Amino acid sequence: MATKFDELFAKYLEEDRAENRNLGIEESRKEIAIKMKQKAMPIADIHDITGLSYIAAL
């Protein structure tokens, strides 16, 4: 039988995994945006494709 601590710890681990996945996706988008900028793509296009804000795309 799982204790309340076990349940809370399992929930914490799942949330941590989800947050790490989201951070990985964000980092990938930034890397792609940097490459697109190096290819002289317009910032508006980078924003449309990656979903990053204009500031993050710069």
Secondary structure, DSSP 8 states (H G I E B T S, - for coil): ---HHHHHHHHHHHHHHHHHHHHHHHHHHHHHHHHHHHTT--HHHHHHHH---HHHH-
